[in-house]
Amino acid sequence: MDLSGLTTVIAELKDHVLTITLDRPDKLNSFTDTMRVEFAALWAYAREEDDVHVMVLRANGERAFSTGVDVKEGTFLSDNVFSRRDPGVDLSPKHNGCWKPLICAVHGMAGGGALYWLNEADIIIASEDAQFFDPHVSYGMVAALEPIGLAHRIPIGEVLRMVLLGLDERMSAERALEIGFISEIVTRDSLWDRAQDLAERIAAKPPAAIQGSIRAIWESKDSGRSAALATGMYYTDLGNPIGKAQVVRSEVPTRKYEVR
């Protein structure tokens, strides 16, 4: 894939980290059909490219990570109601079979369709000015797809409050941290550097162990406990021989760590 040919995002692969930057700041990084196509291609590329160990998603501009769909352009839905699919599938790595870890670095507004990315992120960090909301009901639209994904991450009461209050309330970074939606708040100036630091630490670990862990944990959300444990055992049998061969155990650092 030619990463330089993208028009709605900037993508760069360096040191096993694929950094994707939303690049429509004048439109608050809202997504379009073109962006959907480009993200579907990026997930396919990351899925098959062994040099990609970790992905970071961030956004250009001062005001927003993303405000969801571009309401002026709209987005494609089939005229045949039985052929329609969730437009957010194209934006979602796990829906596209990509089990490389995704770190989202959020600043400013993150509303509506921006949740498609956050719902399938493995780590979300945010700057102090980050605000999360879902405006659908304020505009007379059913809020279903993004909140359903969100309900698999945070308490349902928080999801319902966000949905029902619409544009009347935004969730602060502090509240998002309290409920476990994000894992860390940093200053705006350090947001990208912190995301890069986390990505580099993960990228240095055996990729088979990372990908197998992500897939086992995410797939467990779609099944009962016993089935999830059985599948998890299968993934350990499959992945451990590969992952162990990707690392020298005696060289693994054990005393260099942070306490969060």
C-alpha angles and dihedrals in degrees: 000000000000103000090188092064097069119114107188099040139030115231128188130174115206131154092353093305119116106204115197118190121192104230110191098093093153087060094042088255091288115169127247135185088269091055090049090055092047093050093048087053092046093052090049090049093048091046094057102030109092091197089068109085100156137014128213122197119197137147140237123229135055104259110047149021086203138317095207126246120015099251093201096053096032120195134265121272121170118254086228105079091205091057096050119118133189106273089214092069089081090055096048120088098200091050086056094051094252110144097177110120117263122209116192119202107198129195132166119352121006107178142160111330091021084079090072088073096039094048091062099036118116095208126019122191124176142193121240093261096055116126127184127203145144115223100184101108093046087064094044095259127132111248104214119119102051095038092050089057090045091052088067090061109037138026112292091233090062091049092051093048091052092048099044097046093047112172092358094080140027128199112237125223088250093056091044088055092048093056095042098250091124125025102210143018119212136170117277092245093055099041099099094040091052092050089050092049092053091046093052092051091052093043090058092062124086105283095214091058092047096048095043091051093050094048094047093049097045094045090051087068089066098052143044124273098262094046091046092052091048091051091045090055089052091052092050090051090049100040106034097071090050096043095046090054089055095062139047103229095206090056097053108115111236103172101050107086145121126237111221 
